[in-house]
Amino acid sequence: MTERRVLAAVDTSAATRAVLDTATELARIVGGRVDAVHVRQDGAETARATADWSGIALRVLDPPVEEALLQAAADPEVVLVAIGARGTPSGRRPLGHIAARLVQALGKPVAVVPPESVGHRTLRRLVVPLEGTASSSAPVMEALGRLVVAPVEVVALHVFTEGTRPKMMDRPVRDLEMIGAEFLARHLPGASRVEFRTGAVDRGVVEVCAAEEADVVVLSWAQDAARGRAGVVRGVLGECRVPVLLLPLAPADARR
């Protein structure tokens, strides 16, 4: 059986420690090991010192940065890539320009790690926003099921917008609980429960993540910044304080 690896792409920013901590936990969840890489640049000793502190060997790659990371991630043993989000907790952009290009170019799951998630924590609870139908939810859960091998708690989330909120409900709370129970039984037996919110999808994701004390948010997307789904991805990346795992979907699944 091919060994599974989580590629941790580290630089000299404040997110380096958080990327290594998260990659270590993700490697446990997917049944693999961490492969930490750094593209040679000024301040490389900082990245190496952080990796040494974490007990992880660091490979130094030759620039240019984007090409080096794409080549390293293309290895068949790499099943997931972990990269840093904004360089500081108060940073305005959720992703740097190189990280943004990598997220769109890589055809593999990418964990985007904010610097404020630093600190070794066990990743146990995943919040997975879904669109509420079997055809759209099945590819996401199937992709997640192929990736995760360790026991985790999956909290499915559906956010009702103005256009999708049920018109007729006698008792909203009770009726939503019934809808959720039926949906889990039919389509998501691997999920522990389903949560419902109304309003903007990205805000609903961030609120549930905080309320449920989630360790990771899992988002599917078509790797196309022009599609409507990308707005949710940008919103969650900009506000979420835990790692966001982006699952790229095949074009047919994305259309569904």
N, C-alpha and C positions, 0 to 999 in steps of 0.2 A: 504494500500500500504506500502511495506517495505521501511523504511527510508534508504536513501543513505548516505554513509559516505566516506570521503576521508581520508585515513590513512596517517598521516604525521610522518614519522620515523625520529626523530631528535637525533643528538649526540652532541658532544662538539666542532665540527669543525666550520670553517668560513661559511659553507653552511647552518647552522641551521636557521638563520633569513630568508634566501632566500627560504628554504623549507617551512617554515610556511607561508610566504607571498604568495608563489605560490599555496600552498594547499588551502588557503583561497579563492583565485580566482577560482581555479579549482572546489571547492565546489559550488561556485555560478554558474559556467557553467553547472555542472551536476545536479544541484538542490538538493544539500545535505549539510552536515555540516562537519567540520573538527574534526578529532579525533587524537590528537597528542600523540605519545608514545615515551618513551625513555627507553632503557634497562640499568638497574642500573650499574654504573661504576664510577670511579674517575672523579670528575668534574661535577657530575650530577646537582649541583646547578647552573651551567652556563646555561644548557639547560632549567632548570625551570625558571630562570630569563628571558631568551629570550622569552619563551612562555608567561610568565606573561606580559612582555612588549607588546606582540602582542595580548593580551587579549584572549588567548586560554588556556583552561585547559589542563594539562599534566598528562598522566598516566605513572607511572613508572613500568616497567616490570622486572621480575627477569631473569638473564642470564641462559643459554647461548644466545648470541645475535641473531644468525641466527634462532634458533628454536623459540625464543620468537616472533620475527617479523613475521615469517611464520604462526604461530598460530594466531596472531592478525589479519593478512591479510586474513586468511581463513574465517573469519566471513562473512556470506552471505550479510550483509548490506554494507560491504566494496566493492565499485565498482572501486576504483582507489587508488594506493599507490604513495606517493611522497617521494623520497629519495634524499640525497645529492650526487653530483658528486664528483670530486676531492676536497680535503679539502681546498685547496687554489687556487686562480686564476692562479698561475704559476705552479700548480701541473702537473707532467708528465703523470700520469695515469688518464684517464677519470673516472674510477670507482675504489673504493677500493675493496679488495677481497670479503668482505661480501656483499657489494652492488651488485657486479657482480654475485655472486651466487644467490642472491635474484631475480635479474632480469631474470635469466634463470629458476628459480624454480617456480615463481609465474605465475599462469595462468590468471592473471588480468592485465589491463593496468597499467603501471608504468611510472611516470613522474620523469625523472632524472634532477635534478636542480643544475646548476653550481653556485658557490658562487658569481660570478660577476653579477648575475641577481638579487642581493639583492635590496630591495626598492619596496615598494608597487606599483604595476602597474596593470592597468586593462588589462586583457587578452582578446583581441578582434580579432586579426588576426592570423590565423593558416596557416602554409605552410605544404602541404601534398604531398610529392613526390610519384608519381605513375609510373607504368611501361608502361602505354599507351594502355592497352587493357581492354575490358570490363570484361573479366574473372578474371584478376588480380586486377583491380581497384574496382570492386563491393564489394568484402568482406571488403576492407579497409573502404570504405565510409559507408557501412552498419554498421560496428562496431562503427565507429565514430558517426553515426546518432543515434544509440542506447544509446550512452554515453552522448552526448551533448544535453541539453535542452534549454539553453539560446542562444540568437542571437549571432553568430560569423561570421566573414568573412573567407571563406576558399579559399586559393590560391592553386590550384593544380599545381604541377610542374612535368614536364617530362624532363629528361636529356638524350639527344641522345649521345650514345657512338659510337665508330667507326663502330661497328657492327649493330647498329640500326638506324643510320642517314639516312634519305630519300635520295635516289640516284638522283632523278630527281625533281628539283624545279626551275621554271623559275625565280621567284623572292622570295628568301628565306624568307624574313620577311613577305611578304603578304601571301605566301603559308602556313607558320607556323600559322599565325593568322587564316586562314581558317580551317586548321586542328584542331586547338584548339577550335574554335567555334563549329565545328561539333561534336567533342568529348564531349564537355560539354553538348550540346543539347541532345545527345544520351545517355550518360552514367553517367554524373555527374551534374544533375540539381541543386544539393545542393551547388555546388562550384560557387564562384563569377567569377573566370576567371582562365585561365591556362597560365603558363609561361613555356618557353622552354629554355634549355641551352644545350651546347655540352661539352663533355669532361668527366672527372671523376665525378661520381655521387655525392660522398660526398662533393667535392669542389663546385659543382653546387648548392647543398642544402645550404651550408654555404653562398655562394654569394647571392642567392636569399633571404635568411633569412635577411641578412644585408640590401640589396637594398630595400626590401619591409617593413623593420622595423617590422618584424614579432615578435609576442609575444611567440609563441610556434611552434616547429616543430613536426609533427606527423609522426612516422615511424612504418611500420608494419614489423614483423619479425617472424621467426619460433622458436625462443628461442633455437637455435642451433648454437653455436659459430663456428662450423665446416662448416656451409653452407655459400655460397657466399655472401648472404645478410648481414651476420654479419660484413663483412669488411666495408660496408657502415655505419652500426650502429656505429662501433668503430670510424670511421673517423669523423662522425658528432658529436658524444659525445666528441671527443677530441678537436674539433675546435669551436663548436657552443657556443655562449654566452647567449643563452636563454634556457629555459627548453625544453627538448626533451621527448615527450610522446611516449612510446613504446607500440604498440598494438600487443599483441600476436595473431597469426592466428592459426586456427585449422589446423592439418596436411594436409587435403585435399586442403584447401585454400592456404596454403604455397606452395604446389606443383604447384598450378596454377600460 
